[in-house]
Amino acid sequence: MNSPVARYTSIEVRYVPNSSSLILSPISEQYVDHHVTVKWLYALILFSLVYSVLYNLYLSPIAKVPGPFLAKISPVSHFMNSSSNLRRGFFLITKQLWLMSAVYRRRLNHDIKALHEKYGPVVRLSPTELSFATIAAQNAIHRPGGSAKEHAFFTKEGTLEAMMGDIIWPATNLLTVTDPQEHQRLKKALQPAFTSSALRSQESIQKAHAYVMISNIKKSAAKRSCIDLTPLMSQAIWDIISDLSFGEPLLKDQLGKAIHSLFPEIITPTNGNKVKFETLKTTFCAVSPLLEALQVLLAVPGAQTFAKACVSLVPLLFWLPTRVLPSAQLRKRLDRQDQNEDFLTAIMRCRELGISMTDKELQSNASLLVMVGYDTTATSLSATLNLLLRNPHYLEALKKELQSHFNSFDDMTAASLSQLPLLNGCIQEGLRLFPPANGKGTNRTSPGAFIDGTYVPKGVNVSADMYTIQRSPHYWSRPDSFCPERWFDNGPGTEFANDIRSSHCPFLLGPRMCIGRAVALQSMRFIIAGMVCDLELEAVGQYDWDNDVSNSYLWTDYRCFAEVR
């Protein structure tokens, strides 16, 4: 019996200079033995893998950048489409093994910092991604401008954040937009909610929710002296941000109900009011290694469109932004003419300036303000209070500072709190040691430019790692220590005179600096000042943020245990 045969088109394999791609071209059709075909296919796959490893190690334009061996040799498949533009025509599908491993361990900040300590100011995280740890790099990536040699715009296009944003959000928002002009339009529309006058009008809302939180802590302390302050502080931040965003207390339950409707076995609302946002965030971080792999698939032309169509049929991802502020409720809120000084009221004034926003854009951006504003502020608040509890001499000094200026919490104002050196030093130091987001979450795509003397080819992802920079001995004295006095006792001859405070950028810098930073700082001042002034707090146990808190793209599983009297 004749051996089975298969119709086979033989190929010509050609190497493309300055590329790791192989072009496969048809030559002629012929009949070949099936088993021979399979062997040749295996050989071709093996050759491609070996070639990819060798290319990444020795031939890649960033081959000389140091980094862990696993990050350099991650298997890569390459594709060429000569009829497409650069973004859709030539791209890399990369199994980013080192990054996936670091995210899986939930020690991403510490792992990247360790790489920089070992390899230097620029480190290769994957075959197509670099991390920098210098002020010059931070400015080059996030501030358009500089010298002619380094003048370039680093876009969000092609980053995981932008790819996921296109799929998840109902419309472009300030976080996910890639076009600079569109970003400027959205920022101009949202800016009225964050002016000095708007901030003053928001003071009563922030103070009222801080007061409720303090009362709830006292009630909990009456039942048991040792409590976890994190849920109570997080609830206060959620209340503040949601009230400032929408001015409708009912919407504070919206996210909890939405999550419960999709994950009833995982998330259970408490009396319909407690928002289980932290559980969802933990779930997100648990699957975050898969997001690195997902970035691989989304690089394929048409993959994002296909993914968005699939998600719309099974709306597991779309639900979040739309249910925080449902379309019907948004229309009702827009029709209601009141004088509530919330974000929506201020944003709607953009129409008076001739700036148009669609309802979906308004929905997307308003939901963004709640989710991002809540998580980053709650994280920073918990980190700062933990540091104070672990350094009781600073906690006592802060209590004395507050009591010397105010008789009670009722006497405190936003303006007066902003002038207290130790209070603000504690908050800034908390943000320095534990920035709410890491550099990996703010990466950009290089246009082909120099970054602090290193040429980065077009299409390579780059980031400036805030956690590493803000703990670098090159910029800070006692970089890993909690020293609030470095922010006010730093004149000539002092221990902190040589600190480079321009490296402190927890809210990012440049045109994409966090628009709500003043709101976050003001909320933290009221909550910390109120707690320290009205409560007797003492640390319990050996809980330590550096060693006990998980981090991937976000900080998770954090606690703040205290004995309250």
DARATA-V6854 format. One record per residue. N is the residue number from 1. SS is DSSP state (H for helix, E for strand, - for the rest). OMEGA is omega in degrees with one decimal (none if undefined). D_LAST is the distance of its C-alpha to the last C-alpha in whole Angstrom. Layout:
# DARATA-V6854
n=N ss=SS omega=OMEGA d_last=D_LAST
n=N ss=SS omega=OMEGA d_last=D_LAST
This chain:
# DARATA-V6854
n=1 ss=- omega=179.4 d_last=91
n=2 ss=- omega=177.2 d_last=90
n=3 ss=- omega=-178.8 d_last=86
n=4 ss=- omega=179.6 d_last=84
n=5 ss=E omega=178.5 d_last=84
n=6 ss=E omega=177.7 d_last=82
n=7 ss=E omega=-169.4 d_last=82
n=8 ss=E omega=174.4 d_last=81
n=9 ss=E omega=-179.4 d_last=81
n=10 ss=E omega=-172.9 d_last=81
n=11 ss=E omega=172.2 d_last=79
n=12 ss=E omega=-179.3 d_last=79
n=13 ss=E omega=-178.8 d_last=76
n=14 ss=E omega=177.4 d_last=76
n=15 ss=E omega=177.7 d_last=73
n=16 ss=- omega=-178.9 d_last=72
n=17 ss=- omega=179.0 d_last=72
n=18 ss=- omega=178.7 d_last=68
n=19 ss=- omega=174.8 d_last=66
n=20 ss=- omega=-176.3 d_last=65
n=21 ss=- omega=173.2 d_last=67
n=22 ss=E omega=178.0 d_last=70
n=23 ss=E omega=180.0 d_last=72
n=24 ss=E omega=-175.7 d_last=74
n=25 ss=E omega=178.4 d_last=77
n=26 ss=E omega=177.2 d_last=80
n=27 ss=E omega=-178.6 d_last=83
n=28 ss=E omega=179.8 d_last=85
n=29 ss=E omega=178.9 d_last=85
n=30 ss=E omega=178.8 d_last=86
n=31 ss=E omega=179.1 d_last=86
n=32 ss=E omega=178.6 d_last=84
n=33 ss=E omega=-176.4 d_last=83
n=34 ss=H omega=-176.9 d_last=80
n=35 ss=H omega=177.0 d_last=79
n=36 ss=H omega=179.1 d_last=80
n=37 ss=H omega=-179.5 d_last=78
n=38 ss=H omega=179.6 d_last=74
n=39 ss=H omega=178.4 d_last=75
n=40 ss=H omega=178.9 d_last=75
n=41 ss=H omega=177.3 d_last=72
n=42 ss=H omega=-179.8 d_last=70
n=43 ss=H omega=179.6 d_last=72
n=44 ss=H omega=178.3 d_last=71
n=45 ss=H omega=179.4 d_last=67
n=46 ss=H omega=178.6 d_last=67
n=47 ss=H omega=-179.8 d_last=69
n=48 ss=H omega=179.8 d_last=66
n=49 ss=H omega=179.3 d_last=63
n=50 ss=H omega=179.4 d_last=65
n=51 ss=H omega=180.0 d_last=66
n=52 ss=H omega=178.9 d_last=62
n=53 ss=H omega=-179.9 d_last=61
n=54 ss=H omega=178.4 d_last=64
n=55 ss=H omega=-178.1 d_last=63
n=56 ss=H omega=-178.7 d_last=60
n=57 ss=H omega=-168.5 d_last=60
n=58 ss=H omega=-171.3 d_last=63
n=59 ss=H omega=-178.7 d_last=64
n=60 ss=- omega=177.3 d_last=61
n=61 ss=- omega=178.4 d_last=61
n=62 ss=- omega=-177.4 d_last=57
n=63 ss=- omega=-176.7 d_last=59
n=64 ss=- omega=178.1 d_last=58
n=65 ss=- omega=-176.6 d_last=54
n=66 ss=- omega=178.9 d_last=53
n=67 ss=- omega=179.7 d_last=50
n=68 ss=- omega=-176.4 d_last=50
n=69 ss=H omega=-178.4 d_last=53
n=70 ss=H omega=179.3 d_last=51
n=71 ss=H omega=-178.0 d_last=51
n=72 ss=H omega=-169.3 d_last=54
n=73 ss=H omega=-179.2 d_last=56
n=74 ss=- omega=-177.2 d_last=54
n=75 ss=- omega=-178.3 d_last=57
n=76 ss=E omega=169.0 d_last=59
n=77 ss=E omega=-174.6 d_last=61
n=78 ss=E omega=-178.4 d_last=63
n=79 ss=E omega=179.1 d_last=65
n=80 ss=E omega=174.6 d_last=67
n=81 ss=- omega=-171.7 d_last=68
n=82 ss=- omega=-177.4 d_last=71
n=83 ss=- omega=-176.7 d_last=71
n=84 ss=- omega=174.2 d_last=67
n=85 ss=- omega=-172.6 d_last=65
n=86 ss=H omega=-175.2 d_last=63
n=87 ss=H omega=-176.2 d_last=60
n=88 ss=H omega=-176.7 d_last=61
n=89 ss=H omega=-179.3 d_last=64
n=90 ss=E omega=-176.8 d_last=63
n=91 ss=E omega=-176.7 d_last=60
n=92 ss=E omega=171.6 d_last=58
n=93 ss=E omega=-168.1 d_last=57
n=94 ss=E omega=169.0 d_last=54
n=95 ss=- omega=-172.2 d_last=52
n=96 ss=- omega=-168.6 d_last=50
n=97 ss=H omega=-177.5 d_last=49
n=98 ss=H omega=179.9 d_last=47
n=99 ss=H omega=179.2 d_last=44
n=100 ss=H omega=179.2 d_last=44
n=101 ss=H omega=-179.4 d_last=43
n=102 ss=H omega=178.8 d_last=40
n=103 ss=H omega=179.9 d_last=39
n=104 ss=H omega=-179.8 d_last=39
n=105 ss=H omega=-178.1 d_last=37
n=106 ss=- omega=174.6 d_last=35
n=107 ss=E omega=-170.4 d_last=35
n=108 ss=H omega=-179.8 d_last=37
n=109 ss=H omega=-177.9 d_last=35
n=110 ss=H omega=-178.6 d_last=35
n=111 ss=H omega=179.1 d_last=39
n=112 ss=H omega=177.1 d_last=40
n=113 ss=H omega=178.7 d_last=39
n=114 ss=H omega=177.1 d_last=40
n=115 ss=H omega=179.8 d_last=43
n=116 ss=H omega=177.6 d_last=43
n=117 ss=H omega=-178.4 d_last=43
n=118 ss=H omega=-170.4 d_last=46
n=119 ss=H omega=179.9 d_last=48
n=120 ss=- omega=-171.5 d_last=47
n=121 ss=- omega=175.8 d_last=47
n=122 ss=E omega=-173.8 d_last=48
n=123 ss=E omega=177.6 d_last=48
n=124 ss=E omega=-179.5 d_last=50
n=125 ss=E omega=178.8 d_last=48
n=126 ss=E omega=178.5 d_last=50
n=127 ss=- omega=-176.0 d_last=54
n=128 ss=- omega=-178.2 d_last=53
n=129 ss=E omega=179.3 d_last=50
n=130 ss=E omega=174.1 d_last=49
n=131 ss=E omega=179.1 d_last=46
n=132 ss=E omega=-178.6 d_last=46
n=133 ss=- omega=177.2 d_last=43
n=134 ss=- omega=177.4 d_last=44
n=135 ss=H omega=-179.3 d_last=44
n=136 ss=H omega=178.7 d_last=48
n=137 ss=H omega=179.0 d_last=47
n=138 ss=H omega=178.3 d_last=44
n=139 ss=H omega=-178.2 d_last=46
n=140 ss=H omega=-176.4 d_last=49
n=141 ss=H omega=-170.3 d_last=48
n=142 ss=H omega=178.5 d_last=46
n=143 ss=- omega=176.1 d_last=48
n=144 ss=- omega=179.8 d_last=51
n=145 ss=- omega=-179.5 d_last=53
n=146 ss=- omega=-179.0 d_last=54
n=147 ss=- omega=-179.3 d_last=57
n=148 ss=H omega=-178.6 d_last=60
n=149 ss=H omega=-175.7 d_last=60
n=150 ss=H omega=179.8 d_last=56
n=151 ss=- omega=-178.7 d_last=57
n=152 ss=- omega=177.2 d_last=56
n=153 ss=- omega=179.3 d_last=53
n=154 ss=- omega=-172.0 d_last=51
n=155 ss=E omega=173.2 d_last=51
n=156 ss=- omega=-178.4 d_last=49
n=157 ss=- omega=-179.4 d_last=52
n=158 ss=- omega=177.2 d_last=52
n=159 ss=- omega=179.6 d_last=48
n=160 ss=H omega=-179.7 d_last=46
n=161 ss=H omega=179.8 d_last=44
n=162 ss=H omega=179.7 d_last=47
n=163 ss=H omega=179.9 d_last=49
n=164 ss=H omega=179.3 d_last=46
n=165 ss=H omega=178.7 d_last=45
n=166 ss=H omega=-177.0 d_last=49
n=167 ss=H omega=-169.4 d_last=48
n=168 ss=H omega=-170.4 d_last=45
n=169 ss=- omega=-179.4 d_last=45
n=170 ss=- omega=178.3 d_last=47
n=171 ss=- omega=179.0 d_last=48
n=172 ss=- omega=174.8 d_last=48
n=173 ss=- omega=-172.7 d_last=44
n=174 ss=- omega=-177.9 d_last=43
n=175 ss=- omega=-170.5 d_last=42
n=176 ss=- omega=-176.2 d_last=45
n=177 ss=- omega=-178.5 d_last=48
n=178 ss=- omega=-178.1 d_last=50
n=179 ss=- omega=-177.7 d_last=53
n=180 ss=H omega=-179.6 d_last=52
n=181 ss=H omega=176.4 d_last=53
n=182 ss=H omega=177.3 d_last=52
n=183 ss=H omega=179.1 d_last=48
n=184 ss=H omega=179.2 d_last=49
n=185 ss=H omega=-179.8 d_last=50
n=186 ss=H omega=179.7 d_last=47
n=187 ss=H omega=178.2 d_last=45
n=188 ss=H omega=179.2 d_last=47
n=189 ss=H omega=-177.4 d_last=46
n=190 ss=H omega=-172.6 d_last=42
n=191 ss=H omega=-179.4 d_last=42
n=192 ss=H omega=179.6 d_last=42
n=193 ss=H omega=-173.2 d_last=38
n=194 ss=H omega=176.0 d_last=37
n=195 ss=- omega=179.1 d_last=38
n=196 ss=H omega=179.5 d_last=37
n=197 ss=H omega=177.5 d_last=37
n=198 ss=H omega=-179.9 d_last=36
n=199 ss=H omega=178.4 d_last=33
n=200 ss=H omega=-178.8 d_last=32
n=201 ss=H omega=-178.9 d_last=33
n=202 ss=- omega=-173.9 d_last=30
n=203 ss=H omega=-176.8 d_last=28
n=204 ss=H omega=178.7 d_last=27
n=205 ss=H omega=-179.4 d_last=27
n=206 ss=H omega=-177.3 d_last=24
n=207 ss=H omega=-179.0 d_last=22
n=208 ss=H omega=-179.0 d_last=22
n=209 ss=H omega=174.7 d_last=21
n=210 ss=H omega=178.7 d_last=18
n=211 ss=H omega=177.7 d_last=17
n=212 ss=H omega=179.3 d_last=17
n=213 ss=H omega=179.6 d_last=15
n=214 ss=H omega=177.6 d_last=12
n=215 ss=H omega=179.1 d_last=13
n=216 ss=H omega=176.6 d_last=13
n=217 ss=H omega=179.0 d_last=10
n=218 ss=H omega=178.0 d_last=8
n=219 ss=H omega=178.9 d_last=11
n=220 ss=H omega=-179.4 d_last=11
n=221 ss=H omega=178.3 d_last=7
n=222 ss=H omega=-179.7 d_last=8
n=223 ss=H omega=178.7 d_last=11
n=224 ss=- omega=-172.7 d_last=10
n=225 ss=- omega=-179.0 d_last=7
n=226 ss=E omega=-178.7 d_last=9
n=227 ss=E omega=172.5 d_last=11
n=228 ss=E omega=-176.0 d_last=14
n=229 ss=- omega=-173.8 d_last=13
n=230 ss=H omega=-179.4 d_last=17
n=231 ss=H omega=-178.8 d_last=18
n=232 ss=H omega=177.4 d_last=16
n=233 ss=H omega=179.6 d_last=17
n=234 ss=H omega=177.9 d_last=21
n=235 ss=H omega=179.1 d_last=21
n=236 ss=H omega=178.7 d_last=20
n=237 ss=H omega=177.5 d_last=23
n=238 ss=H omega=-179.8 d_last=25
n=239 ss=H omega=-179.3 d_last=25
n=240 ss=H omega=-175.8 d_last=25
n=241 ss=H omega=-178.9 d_last=28
n=242 ss=H omega=177.1 d_last=30
n=243 ss=H omega=178.6 d_last=30
n=244 ss=H omega=-177.6 d_last=31
n=245 ss=H omega=-169.9 d_last=34
n=246 ss=H omega=-177.5 d_last=35
n=247 ss=- omega=-179.6 d_last=34
n=248 ss=- omega=-177.4 d_last=34
n=249 ss=H omega=-179.1 d_last=31
n=250 ss=H omega=-178.4 d_last=33
n=251 ss=H omega=176.7 d_last=33
n=252 ss=H omega=178.5 d_last=30
n=253 ss=H omega=-168.5 d_last=31
n=254 ss=H omega=-177.7 d_last=34
n=255 ss=H omega=179.5 d_last=33
n=256 ss=H omega=179.3 d_last=31
n=257 ss=H omega=-180.0 d_last=34
n=258 ss=H omega=179.4 d_last=37
n=259 ss=H omega=-178.5 d_last=35
n=260 ss=H omega=-179.0 d_last=35
n=261 ss=H omega=-179.0 d_last=39
n=262 ss=H omega=-177.9 d_last=40
n=263 ss=- omega=-174.9 d_last=38
n=264 ss=- omega=-178.1 d_last=37
n=265 ss=- omega=-176.1 d_last=37
n=266 ss=- omega=-171.2 d_last=34
n=267 ss=- omega=179.9 d_last=32
n=268 ss=- omega=178.7 d_last=31
n=269 ss=- omega=174.3 d_last=29
n=270 ss=- omega=-177.6 d_last=26
n=271 ss=- omega=178.7 d_last=27
n=272 ss=- omega=-173.2 d_last=30
n=273 ss=- omega=-174.6 d_last=27
n=274 ss=- omega=-178.5 d_last=25
n=275 ss=- omega=-177.7 d_last=27
n=276 ss=- omega=-178.6 d_last=28
n=277 ss=H omega=-177.6 d_last=29
n=278 ss=H omega=178.6 d_last=27
n=279 ss=H omega=177.6 d_last=29
n=280 ss=H omega=179.9 d_last=32
n=281 ss=H omega=177.5 d_last=32
n=282 ss=H omega=177.2 d_last=31
n=283 ss=H omega=178.6 d_last=35
n=284 ss=H omega=-178.8 d_last=36
n=285 ss=H omega=178.4 d_last=35
n=286 ss=H omega=-179.2 d_last=36
n=287 ss=- omega=-176.1 d_last=40
n=288 ss=H omega=173.7 d_last=40
n=289 ss=H omega=179.1 d_last=42
n=290 ss=H omega=179.7 d_last=45
n=291 ss=H omega=175.5 d_last=44
n=292 ss=H omega=176.5 d_last=46
n=293 ss=H omega=179.9 d_last=49
n=294 ss=H omega=177.5 d_last=49
n=295 ss=H omega=175.6 d_last=50
n=296 ss=H omega=-175.4 d_last=53
n=297 ss=H omega=-176.9 d_last=54
n=298 ss=H omega=177.0 d_last=53
n=299 ss=- omega=-179.1 d_last=55
n=300 ss=- omega=179.1 d_last=58
n=301 ss=- omega=179.1 d_last=60
n=302 ss=- omega=-176.5 d_last=60
n=303 ss=H omega=-179.2 d_last=57
n=304 ss=H omega=178.3 d_last=54
n=305 ss=H omega=179.1 d_last=56
n=306 ss=H omega=-179.3 d_last=57
n=307 ss=H omega=180.0 d_last=53
n=308 ss=H omega=178.0 d_last=52
n=309 ss=H omega=179.1 d_last=55
n=310 ss=H omega=-178.6 d_last=54
n=311 ss=H omega=179.9 d_last=50
n=312 ss=H omega=177.3 d_last=51
n=313 ss=H omega=176.1 d_last=53
n=314 ss=- omega=-166.7 d_last=50
n=315 ss=- omega=178.8 d_last=47
n=316 ss=- omega=179.9 d_last=44
n=317 ss=- omega=-176.8 d_last=44
n=318 ss=- omega=-170.8 d_last=45
n=319 ss=H omega=-168.4 d_last=42
n=320 ss=H omega=-179.2 d_last=39
n=321 ss=H omega=-175.1 d_last=40
n=322 ss=H omega=-179.1 d_last=42
n=323 ss=H omega=170.2 d_last=40
n=324 ss=H omega=176.4 d_last=37
n=325 ss=- omega=-178.5 d_last=39
n=326 ss=- omega=-177.1 d_last=42
n=327 ss=H omega=-178.6 d_last=45
n=328 ss=H omega=-179.4 d_last=46
n=329 ss=H omega=176.3 d_last=42
n=330 ss=H omega=179.1 d_last=43
n=331 ss=H omega=178.2 d_last=47
n=332 ss=H omega=-180.0 d_last=45
n=333 ss=H omega=179.4 d_last=42
n=334 ss=H omega=-179.5 d_last=45
n=335 ss=H omega=-177.7 d_last=47
n=336 ss=- omega=-178.9 d_last=44
n=337 ss=- omega=175.9 d_last=45
n=338 ss=- omega=-175.6 d_last=42
n=339 ss=- omega=177.0 d_last=40
n=340 ss=- omega=-179.0 d_last=37
n=341 ss=- omega=177.9 d_last=36
n=342 ss=- omega=-177.2 d_last=35
n=343 ss=H omega=-177.0 d_last=37
n=344 ss=H omega=178.9 d_last=40
n=345 ss=H omega=-179.3 d_last=41
n=346 ss=H omega=-178.4 d_last=41
n=347 ss=H omega=-179.2 d_last=43
n=348 ss=H omega=177.3 d_last=45
n=349 ss=H omega=179.6 d_last=46
n=350 ss=H omega=179.6 d_last=48
n=351 ss=H omega=175.9 d_last=51
n=352 ss=H omega=178.8 d_last=51
n=353 ss=H omega=-179.9 d_last=52
n=354 ss=- omega=178.5 d_last=54
n=355 ss=- omega=-176.6 d_last=52
n=356 ss=- omega=172.5 d_last=52
n=357 ss=- omega=176.9 d_last=50
n=358 ss=- omega=178.6 d_last=51
n=359 ss=H omega=179.7 d_last=49
n=360 ss=H omega=176.4 d_last=48
n=361 ss=H omega=178.1 d_last=47
n=362 ss=H omega=178.7 d_last=45
n=363 ss=H omega=-177.9 d_last=43
n=364 ss=H omega=-177.2 d_last=43
n=365 ss=H omega=178.0 d_last=41
n=366 ss=H omega=176.9 d_last=39
n=367 ss=H omega=178.6 d_last=38
n=368 ss=H omega=-178.4 d_last=37
n=369 ss=H omega=-179.4 d_last=35
n=370 ss=H omega=-172.7 d_last=33
n=371 ss=H omega=-179.3 d_last=33
n=372 ss=H omega=-179.8 d_last=33
n=373 ss=H omega=179.9 d_last=30
n=374 ss=H omega=-171.2 d_last=28
n=375 ss=H omega=-177.1 d_last=28
n=376 ss=H omega=-178.7 d_last=28
n=377 ss=H omega=179.1 d_last=26
n=378 ss=H omega=178.5 d_last=23
n=379 ss=H omega=-178.3 d_last=24
n=380 ss=H omega=179.5 d_last=24
n=381 ss=H omega=-180.0 d_last=20
n=382 ss=H omega=179.7 d_last=19
n=383 ss=H omega=-178.0 d_last=21
n=384 ss=H omega=179.9 d_last=20
n=385 ss=H omega=174.9 d_last=16
n=386 ss=H omega=179.2 d_last=17
n=387 ss=H omega=177.9 d_last=19
n=388 ss=H omega=179.8 d_last=16
n=389 ss=H omega=179.8 d_last=14
n=390 ss=H omega=178.0 d_last=17
n=391 ss=- omega=-170.8 d_last=18
n=392 ss=H omega=178.3 d_last=15
n=393 ss=H omega=174.8 d_last=18
n=394 ss=H omega=177.8 d_last=18
n=395 ss=H omega=179.2 d_last=15
n=396 ss=H omega=178.5 d_last=14
n=397 ss=H omega=178.6 d_last=18
n=398 ss=H omega=177.6 d_last=17
n=399 ss=H omega=179.0 d_last=14
n=400 ss=H omega=178.4 d_last=17
n=401 ss=H omega=-178.7 d_last=20
n=402 ss=H omega=-177.9 d_last=18
n=403 ss=H omega=177.5 d_last=17
n=404 ss=H omega=-179.3 d_last=21
n=405 ss=H omega=-174.3 d_last=22
n=406 ss=- omega=174.4 d_last=20
n=407 ss=- omega=-179.7 d_last=19
n=408 ss=- omega=178.0 d_last=17
n=409 ss=H omega=-179.0 d_last=17
n=410 ss=H omega=-176.9 d_last=20
n=411 ss=H omega=-174.3 d_last=22
n=412 ss=- omega=174.4 d_last=22
n=413 ss=- omega=-180.0 d_last=25
n=414 ss=H omega=-178.4 d_last=26
n=415 ss=H omega=-178.2 d_last=29
n=416 ss=H omega=178.9 d_last=27
n=417 ss=H omega=-178.5 d_last=24
n=418 ss=- omega=-178.0 d_last=27
n=419 ss=- omega=-177.6 d_last=28
n=420 ss=- omega=-173.0 d_last=25
n=421 ss=H omega=-176.5 d_last=26
n=422 ss=H omega=177.9 d_last=23
n=423 ss=H omega=-178.8 d_last=21
n=424 ss=H omega=175.8 d_last=25
n=425 ss=H omega=178.2 d_last=25
n=426 ss=H omega=-179.4 d_last=22
n=427 ss=H omega=179.7 d_last=23
n=428 ss=H omega=180.0 d_last=27
n=429 ss=H omega=174.6 d_last=26
n=430 ss=H omega=178.2 d_last=24
n=431 ss=H omega=178.5 d_last=27
n=432 ss=H omega=-176.5 d_last=30
n=433 ss=H omega=-177.6 d_last=28
n=434 ss=- omega=176.8 d_last=28
n=435 ss=- omega=-172.8 d_last=30
n=436 ss=- omega=176.5 d_last=29
n=437 ss=- omega=178.6 d_last=33
n=438 ss=- omega=-177.8 d_last=36
n=439 ss=H omega=179.7 d_last=39
n=440 ss=H omega=179.5 d_last=41
n=441 ss=H omega=179.5 d_last=39
n=442 ss=H omega=-176.9 d_last=41
n=443 ss=- omega=-177.5 d_last=44
n=444 ss=E omega=177.9 d_last=48
n=445 ss=E omega=-177.1 d_last=51
n=446 ss=- omega=174.3 d_last=54
n=447 ss=- omega=-171.7 d_last=57
n=448 ss=- omega=-172.3 d_last=59
n=449 ss=E omega=174.6 d_last=57
n=450 ss=E omega=172.7 d_last=56
n=451 ss=E omega=179.5 d_last=52
n=452 ss=- omega=176.5 d_last=52
n=453 ss=- omega=178.9 d_last=55
n=454 ss=E omega=178.1 d_last=55
n=455 ss=E omega=-179.8 d_last=58
n=456 ss=E omega=-177.5 d_last=56
n=457 ss=- omega=179.0 d_last=59
n=458 ss=- omega=176.6 d_last=58
n=459 ss=- omega=178.8 d_last=56
n=460 ss=- omega=176.5 d_last=54
n=461 ss=E omega=-179.3 d_last=50
n=462 ss=E omega=176.2 d_last=48
n=463 ss=E omega=172.0 d_last=45
n=464 ss=E omega=-171.7 d_last=43
n=465 ss=- omega=-176.5 d_last=40
n=466 ss=H omega=-177.7 d_last=37
n=467 ss=H omega=179.8 d_last=34
n=468 ss=H omega=-177.5 d_last=37
n=469 ss=H omega=-175.6 d_last=38
n=470 ss=- omega=173.6 d_last=35
n=471 ss=- omega=-176.0 d_last=34
n=472 ss=- omega=175.8 d_last=38
n=473 ss=- omega=176.2 d_last=39
n=474 ss=- omega=-175.1 d_last=42
n=475 ss=- omega=-172.5 d_last=39
n=476 ss=- omega=169.0 d_last=36
n=477 ss=- omega=-176.2 d_last=35
n=478 ss=- omega=-169.0 d_last=33
n=479 ss=- omega=-177.3 d_last=33
n=480 ss=- omega=-178.2 d_last=30
n=481 ss=- omega=177.0 d_last=28
n=482 ss=- omega=-176.0 d_last=25
n=483 ss=- omega=-178.0 d_last=26
n=484 ss=H omega=-177.0 d_last=25
n=485 ss=H omega=178.3 d_last=27
n=486 ss=H omega=-177.2 d_last=30
n=487 ss=H omega=178.0 d_last=30
n=488 ss=- omega=177.9 d_last=31
n=489 ss=- omega=-171.2 d_last=32
n=490 ss=- omega=179.9 d_last=35
n=491 ss=- omega=179.3 d_last=38
n=492 ss=- omega=179.0 d_last=41
n=493 ss=- omega=178.9 d_last=40
n=494 ss=- omega=-178.7 d_last=37
n=495 ss=- omega=-173.2 d_last=35
n=496 ss=- omega=-177.7 d_last=35
n=497 ss=- omega=-175.9 d_last=38
n=498 ss=- omega=175.3 d_last=40
n=499 ss=- omega=177.7 d_last=38
n=500 ss=- omega=-172.8 d_last=39
n=501 ss=H omega=176.4 d_last=37
n=502 ss=H omega=177.0 d_last=39
n=503 ss=H omega=-179.1 d_last=39
n=504 ss=- omega=-176.8 d_last=35
n=505 ss=- omega=-178.4 d_last=36
n=506 ss=- omega=178.5 d_last=33
n=507 ss=- omega=-176.9 d_last=34
n=508 ss=- omega=179.8 d_last=38
n=509 ss=- omega=-178.2 d_last=41
n=510 ss=H omega=-175.8 d_last=44
n=511 ss=H omega=-180.0 d_last=45
n=512 ss=H omega=173.8 d_last=43
n=513 ss=- omega=-176.8 d_last=39
n=514 ss=- omega=-176.3 d_last=37
n=515 ss=- omega=-176.0 d_last=37
n=516 ss=- omega=-175.3 d_last=34
n=517 ss=H omega=-179.1 d_last=32
n=518 ss=H omega=177.3 d_last=31
n=519 ss=H omega=-179.7 d_last=30
n=520 ss=H omega=-179.2 d_last=27
n=521 ss=H omega=-179.4 d_last=27
n=522 ss=H omega=177.9 d_last=26
n=523 ss=H omega=179.7 d_last=24
n=524 ss=H omega=178.9 d_last=22
n=525 ss=H omega=-178.7 d_last=21
n=526 ss=H omega=-175.6 d_last=20
n=527 ss=H omega=-179.4 d_last=17
n=528 ss=H omega=-179.7 d_last=16
n=529 ss=H omega=179.8 d_last=16
n=530 ss=H omega=-178.9 d_last=14
n=531 ss=H omega=-176.8 d_last=11
n=532 ss=H omega=-177.4 d_last=11
n=533 ss=H omega=-172.0 d_last=12
n=534 ss=H omega=-174.9 d_last=10
n=535 ss=- omega=170.6 d_last=7
n=536 ss=- omega=-173.9 d_last=5
n=537 ss=E omega=177.5 d_last=7
n=538 ss=E omega=-178.6 d_last=9
n=539 ss=E omega=178.7 d_last=12
n=540 ss=- omega=176.8 d_last=13
n=541 ss=- omega=-175.9 d_last=16
n=542 ss=- omega=-177.7 d_last=19
n=543 ss=- omega=-175.5 d_last=20
n=544 ss=- omega=-176.4 d_last=22
n=545 ss=H omega=-176.3 d_last=23
n=546 ss=H omega=-173.5 d_last=27
n=547 ss=H omega=-170.0 d_last=27
n=548 ss=H omega=-175.5 d_last=26
n=549 ss=- omega=179.0 d_last=26
n=550 ss=E omega=175.7 d_last=29
n=551 ss=E omega=169.5 d_last=32
n=552 ss=- omega=171.7 d_last=35
n=553 ss=- omega=-179.2 d_last=36
n=554 ss=- omega=172.5 d_last=32
n=555 ss=E omega=180.0 d_last=29
n=556 ss=E omega=174.2 d_last=28
n=557 ss=- omega=179.7 d_last=25
n=558 ss=- omega=-179.8 d_last=22
n=559 ss=- omega=177.2 d_last=19
n=560 ss=- omega=-176.4 d_last=15
n=561 ss=E omega=-179.3 d_last=13
n=562 ss=E omega=169.3 d_last=10
n=563 ss=E omega=-174.5 d_last=7
n=564 ss=E omega=177.8 d_last=4
n=565 ss=- omega=none d_last=0
